[in-house]
C-alpha cells in the first residue's frame, strides 16, 4: 500500500520528503535537517521539470539529491559562520581566561619550570612565564587554552 502511494506521487516524492524533513527540523533541535530538506525540495522541483526525460532515473535523482545536500550544507555553514563573526558588545563573554588579560595578582605558587599558580577572584589559575618566587606581583599578558601567560609587574 505504501509503495503504491509513493509510486502514484511520482516527482512529488522529493517534495514530500523535503517537507517532512523541514517539519522535523522545526520539532527537533539543531540545524542539520534544514539543509537536507532544502536539497530534497530542490530535487523535487527539478523532478517536476525533468520527469519525462529519459535520463532522469531514480539513480540520477539520488545523486542530484546527495550533491545538493552537500552544497546546501556547505552554504549553510558559511552563512552561520558569517553570522557568528558579527560584532558584539561582549566579545569575550564566554572566554573567561581572555577576560583576565591585564589583571594583576600575586603568585600563590612560584613559577618553576615555566609553570606556577595565581588566584584571581575565587579561582586558582595555572600560569606560565619566567621563573619567579611565590608572592611576586605579576600581570596577565595573554591567555592560551586554560593557561595564563604572566610577566613580572
C-alpha positions as CSV (number, residue, x, y, z in Angstrom):
1,X,0.0,0.0,0.0
2,X,2.8,2.4,0.9
3,X,4.7,1.6,-2.3
4,X,1.7,2.2,-4.5
5,X,1.1,5.5,-2.7
6,X,4.8,6.6,-3.3
7,X,4.6,5.4,-6.9
8,X,1.5,7.4,-7.5
9,X,3.2,10.5,-6.2
10,X,5.8,10.4,-8.9
11,X,8.0,13.5,-8.8
12,X,6.2,14.7,-5.7
13,X,8.1,12.1,-3.6
14,X,11.0,14.5,-3.2
15,X,8.8,17.4,-2.2
16,X,7.1,15.2,0.4
17,X,10.5,14.1,1.8
18,X,11.7,17.7,1.8
19,X,8.6,19.0,3.7
20,X,8.8,16.1,6.2
21,X,12.5,17.0,6.9
22,X,11.6,20.7,7.2
23,X,8.9,19.9,9.7
24,X,11.3,17.6,11.7
25,X,13.7,20.5,11.7
26,X,11.1,22.6,13.5
27,X,10.4,19.8,16.0
28,X,13.9,18.6,16.7
29,X,16.7,20.9,18.0
30,X,19.6,21.7,15.7
31,X,20.0,22.8,12.1
32,X,21.1,19.7,10.4
33,X,17.8,18.6,8.8
34,X,17.2,22.1,7.3
35,X,19.9,21.7,4.6
36,X,18.9,18.2,3.7
37,X,15.2,19.3,3.5
38,X,16.1,22.2,1.2
39,X,18.1,19.7,-1.0
40,X,15.1,17.4,-1.2
41,X,12.7,20.3,-2.1
42,X,15.1,21.4,-4.9
43,X,15.4,17.8,-6.2
44,X,11.6,17.7,-6.2
45,X,11.5,21.0,-8.2
46,X,13.9,19.5,-10.7
47,X,11.9,16.3,-10.9
48,X,8.8,18.2,-11.7
49,X,10.6,19.7,-14.7
50,X,12.5,16.6,-15.8
51,X,10.2,13.8,-15.0
52,X,9.5,12.7,-18.6
53,X,13.2,13.0,-19.7
54,X,14.8,9.5,-20.2
55,X,18.0,10.2,-18.2
56,X,16.1,11.3,-15.1
57,X,16.2,7.8,-13.4
58,X,15.9,7.3,-9.7
59,X,19.7,6.8,-9.5
60,X,20.3,10.2,-11.1
61,X,17.8,11.8,-8.7
62,X,19.6,10.3,-5.7
63,X,22.9,11.6,-7.0
64,X,21.5,15.1,-7.5
65,X,19.9,15.0,-4.1
66,X,23.3,14.0,-2.5
67,X,25.1,16.7,-4.4
68,X,22.5,19.3,-3.4
69,X,22.7,18.2,0.2
70,X,26.4,18.8,0.3
71,X,26.1,22.2,-1.5
72,X,23.3,23.4,0.8
73,X,25.2,22.2,3.9
74,X,28.3,24.0,2.8
75,X,26.4,27.2,2.0
76,X,24.5,26.9,5.3
77,X,27.8,26.5,7.3
78,X,29.2,29.6,5.6
79,X,26.1,31.6,6.4
80,X,26.0,30.6,10.0
81,X,29.8,31.2,10.4
82,X,29.4,34.6,9.0
83,X,26.7,35.4,11.5
84,X,28.9,34.3,14.4
85,X,31.6,36.7,13.3
86,X,29.4,39.8,13.6
87,X,30.4,42.5,16.1
88,X,29.0,42.1,19.6
89,X,29.1,44.3,22.6
90,X,30.6,41.4,24.7
91,X,33.2,39.7,22.5
92,X,34.8,37.9,25.5
93,X,31.6,36.8,27.1
94,X,32.3,33.0,27.1
95,X,36.1,33.4,27.1
96,X,36.8,33.6,30.8
97,X,40.6,33.3,30.6
98,X,40.8,36.0,28.0
99,X,38.8,38.4,30.2
100,X,41.7,38.2,32.7
101,X,44.3,39.8,30.4
102,X,45.7,42.9,32.0
103,X,44.8,41.9,35.6
104,X,47.5,41.7,38.3
105,X,47.9,39.3,41.1
106,X,50.5,37.8,43.5
107,X,51.9,34.4,42.7
108,X,50.3,31.8,45.0
109,X,52.8,29.2,43.9
110,X,56.2,30.0,42.5
111,X,56.8,29.7,38.8
112,X,59.4,27.0,38.4
113,X,60.0,25.1,35.2
114,X,57.8,27.6,33.4
115,X,54.6,26.9,35.5
116,X,53.0,28.3,38.6
117,X,49.7,29.4,40.1
118,X,47.9,32.7,40.9
119,X,44.5,33.3,42.5
120,X,42.1,35.7,40.7
121,X,38.7,36.1,42.4
122,X,37.7,32.7,43.6
123,X,39.7,30.7,41.1
124,X,43.3,29.4,41.1
125,X,44.8,29.7,37.6
126,X,47.8,27.9,36.2
127,X,50.2,30.4,34.8
128,X,53.3,30.2,32.5
129,X,56.2,32.6,32.5
130,X,59.7,33.2,33.7
131,X,60.7,31.6,37.0
132,X,59.6,33.8,39.9
133,X,59.2,33.2,43.6
134,X,55.8,33.0,45.4
135,X,54.3,36.4,46.3
136,X,55.7,38.2,43.3
137,X,53.2,40.6,41.7
138,X,52.6,39.6,38.1
139,X,50.4,40.9,35.2
140,X,48.5,38.6,32.9
141,X,49.6,39.3,29.3
142,X,47.8,36.6,27.4
143,X,45.6,33.5,27.6
144,X,46.0,30.3,25.7
145,X,43.7,27.4,26.5
146,X,43.3,27.3,30.2
147,X,46.7,28.8,30.9
148,X,47.5,32.4,31.6
149,X,50.9,33.8,30.5
150,X,52.3,36.3,33.0
151,X,55.1,38.7,33.3
152,X,56.6,40.4,36.4
153,X,54.9,43.7,37.1
